[in-house]
C-alpha cells in the first residue's frame, strides 16, 4: 500500500491583469505559481510584470503565456533544489 499523498494547498487559478508592451492582458495562475513568480522576480531584481513580459517574449507561439510562466517557475524551483532533488 502506498503512503497518502501530502498535497500542498490547492487553490483555483486567480486572474490578474498586466500590461505587456503597452497591451493589456490577463493571466490566470494558481496561488503557488503567483508566489513562485514573485520570488523569482525578487531574486532577479525585477518586478513580476517585467518577468512576465520577458517570459512572453521568449516563449514559442504555440505555448500559452500561463503555461510558459508555470514551466519557468517549475524549472527554477527544480534548479534551486539541486540535481538530487534536495
C-alpha positions as CSV (number, residue, x, y, z in Angstrom):
1,X,0.0,0.0,0.0
2,X,1.3,3.5,-0.9
3,X,1.6,6.4,1.5
4,X,-1.1,9.0,1.2
5,X,0.0,11.9,-1.0
6,X,0.9,15.0,1.0
7,X,-0.8,17.7,-1.1
8,X,0.1,21.4,-0.9
9,X,-2.6,23.9,-0.5
10,X,-4.7,23.6,-3.7
11,X,-6.3,26.8,-5.0
12,X,-8.2,27.7,-8.1
13,X,-6.5,30.0,-10.6
14,X,-6.5,33.7,-9.9
15,X,-6.7,36.0,-12.9
16,X,-4.5,39.2,-12.8
17,X,-4.3,41.9,-15.4
18,X,-0.9,43.0,-16.7
19,X,0.4,45.1,-19.5
20,X,3.0,43.7,-21.9
21,X,4.4,46.2,-24.4
22,X,1.5,48.6,-23.9
23,X,-1.1,45.9,-24.4
24,X,-3.4,44.8,-21.5
25,X,-3.8,41.1,-21.0
26,X,-4.7,38.8,-18.1
27,X,-3.1,35.7,-16.8
28,X,-4.7,33.0,-14.6
29,X,-2.4,31.1,-12.3
30,X,-2.8,29.2,-9.1
31,X,-1.5,31.0,-5.9
32,X,1.6,28.8,-5.7
33,X,2.7,30.0,-9.1
34,X,2.0,33.6,-8.4
35,X,4.1,33.3,-5.2
36,X,6.8,31.4,-7.1
37,X,6.8,34.1,-9.9
38,X,7.1,36.8,-7.2
39,X,10.0,35.1,-5.6
40,X,11.8,34.6,-8.9
41,X,11.3,38.2,-9.8
42,X,12.7,39.4,-6.5
43,X,15.7,37.1,-6.9
44,X,16.3,38.6,-10.3
45,X,15.9,42.1,-9.1
46,X,12.9,42.8,-11.2
47,X,9.1,43.0,-11.0
48,X,6.7,40.2,-11.7
49,X,5.3,42.2,-14.6
50,X,8.7,42.6,-16.2
51,X,9.4,39.0,-15.7
52,X,6.1,38.0,-17.3
53,X,7.0,40.2,-20.3
54,X,10.4,38.5,-20.6
55,X,8.7,35.1,-20.5
56,X,6.2,36.3,-23.0
57,X,8.9,37.4,-25.4
58,X,10.9,34.2,-25.1
59,X,8.0,31.6,-25.4
60,X,7.2,29.8,-28.6
61,X,4.0,30.9,-30.3
62,X,2.3,27.6,-29.6
63,X,2.8,27.7,-25.8
64,X,0.3,29.8,-23.9
65,X,1.6,32.5,-21.6
66,X,0.2,30.9,-18.4
67,X,1.8,27.6,-19.4
68,X,5.1,29.3,-20.1
69,X,5.0,31.0,-16.7
70,X,4.2,27.8,-14.9
71,X,7.1,26.0,-16.6
72,X,9.6,28.7,-15.8
73,X,8.6,28.8,-12.2
74,X,8.8,25.0,-12.0
75,X,12.2,24.9,-13.7
76,X,13.6,27.4,-11.3
77,X,12.2,25.5,-8.3
78,X,13.8,22.3,-9.6
79,X,17.2,24.1,-10.2
80,X,17.0,25.5,-6.6
81,X,16.6,22.0,-5.2
82,X,19.7,20.8,-6.9
83,X,20.4,17.7,-9.1
84,X,19.4,15.3,-6.4
85,X,16.1,17.0,-5.7
86,X,17.2,18.2,-2.3
